[in-house]
Amino acid sequence: MGWSQDTLEEAQQLIARYPRKRSALLPLLHLAQAVDGYVTPEAVQECAALLDISTAEVSAVATFYSMYKRRPVGTYDVGVCTNTLCAILGGDAIFDRLREHLGVGNDETTPDGAVTLEHIECNAACDYAPVVMVNWEFFDNQTPASACDLVDRLRAGQQVTSTRGPVVRTFREVERVLAGFPDGLAGQGPSAGPATLEGLVLARERGESAPAMPGQDGGQA
């Protein structure tokens, strides 16, 4: 079954933002995930037809980027960073505990459809390692116990707020935002926490500053 008329209209809104139609492929794939929870074969065909490109071109992009899923994702996509720093600070232990606790492996979804568990690469949040993400929202300084509590609250339908961001919304709701339809929650939560700002605080205490760029503040051009 093809996309609904409402979805097609939203797709056209996204396409209209770009001087070349094919440039809208990435947001269209997020829109597809907002509709179906993953990039379906039908969505690949819809995107190709809307953008006048081949299904092979759409599939190449959809399979290249890990944020695009080719099979159904749970209501909450729980990603555990197992890159170097997070791993040695407990990321591997968190993933192993969640795998046992949820009864699923990497890139698998719980039978109730609530949680998909996956390894993820560096989230650029090493100052808060080990980090878990839920639908791309940060949960910092996690432990195996806190991560299990997190997924239990999500599965119980409780409202959960990320460490440095808004209330966690469903995978499909967040995909609409990534497609380009704001949800009004961008201002919720701190933009940076104490660990991120520690270097700046120390520099100010010591009266230190970055060297002037050439041609600025007395620097040589």
WONOR-V9366 format. One record per pair of residues at least 6 apart in sequence whose C-alpha atoms are under 8 Angstrom apart, sorted by the first residue. I is the first residue (numbers start at 1). J is the second residue. If there is no record, write none. Layout:
[[I	J] [I	J]]
This chain:
[[1	42] [2	42] [2	43] [2	46] [3	43] [3	46] [7	35] [11	28] [11	31] [14	24] [14	27] [14	28] [14	179] [14	180] [15	21] [15	23] [15	24] [17	24] [18	24] [21	51] [21	52] [22	51] [22	52] [22	53] [24	51] [25	47] [25	51] [25	58] [26	179] [27	178] [27	179] [27	180] [28	47] [28	179] [29	39] [29	43] [29	47] [29	62] [29	68] [29	179] [30	68] [30	175] [30	176] [30	178] [30	179] [31	175] [31	176] [31	178] [31	179] [32	38] [32	39] [32	40] [32	43] [33	39] [33	68] [33	69] [33	172] [33	175] [34	171] [34	172] [34	173] [34	174] [34	175] [34	176] [35	172] [36	72] [36	172] [37	72] [37	73] [37	74] [37	171] [37	172] [38	68] [38	69] [38	70] [38	71] [38	72] [38	73] [39	62] [39	68] [39	69] [39	70] [39	71] [40	70] [40	71] [44	55] [44	58] [44	59] [45	55] [47	55] [47	58] [48	54] [48	55] [48	57] [48	58] [62	68] [62	69] [62	70] [63	69] [63	70] [73	109] [73	113] [73	115] [73	116] [73	171] [74	109] [74	110] [74	113] [74	114] [74	115] [74	116] [74	171] [75	113] [75	114] [75	115] [75	116] [75	170] [75	171] [75	172] [76	114] [76	115] [76	116] [76	134] [76	135] [76	154] [76	170] [76	171] [77	115] [77	116] [77	117] [77	118] [77	133] [77	134] [77	135] [77	171] [78	115] [78	116] [78	117] [78	118] [78	132] [78	133] [78	134] [78	135] [79	117] [79	118] [79	119] [79	120] [79	132] [79	133] [79	134] [80	91] [80	94] [80	95] [80	117] [80	118] [80	119] [80	120] [80	131] [80	132] [80	133] [81	87] [81	91] [81	119] [81	120] [81	121] [81	122] [81	123] [81	130] [81	131] [81	132] [81	133] [82	91] [82	92] [82	95] [82	119] [82	120] [82	121] [82	122] [83	91] [83	120] [83	121] [83	122] [85	126] [85	129] [85	130] [86	92] [86	126] [86	129] [86	130] [86	131] [87	93] [87	130] [89	129] [89	130] [90	130] [90	143] [90	144] [91	129] [91	130] [91	131] [93	144] [94	142] [94	143] [94	144] [94	147] [95	119] [95	144] [97	144] [97	148] [98	117] [98	144] [98	147] [98	148] [99	105] [99	106] [99	117] [101	148] [102	110] [103	110] [104	110] [104	117] [105	117] [105	118] [106	117] [106	118] [106	119] [107	116] [107	117] [107	118] [107	119] [108	116] [108	117] [108	118] [109	115] [109	116] [109	117] [110	116] [114	154] [114	155] [115	151] [115	155] [123	131] [125	131] [127	195] [127	196] [128	140] [128	141] [128	195] [129	140] [129	141] [129	142] [130	140] [130	141] [130	142] [130	143] [131	138] [131	139] [131	140] [131	141] [131	142] [132	138] [132	139] [132	140] [132	142] [132	147] [133	139] [134	168] [135	168] [135	169] [135	170] [135	171] [135	174] [137	162] [137	164] [137	165] [137	166] [137	168] [138	162] [138	163] [138	164] [138	165] [139	162] [139	163] [139	164] [140	163] [150	160] [153	159] [153	160] [154	160] [159	167] [159	168] [160	167] [160	168] [161	167] [161	168] [162	168] [163	189] [164	189] [164	190] [164	191] [164	192] [164	193] [165	186] [165	187] [165	188] [165	189] [165	190] [165	191] [166	185] [166	186] [166	187] [166	188] [166	189] [176	182] [177	183] [203	209] [212	218] [212	219] [213	219] [214	220] [214	221] [215	221]]
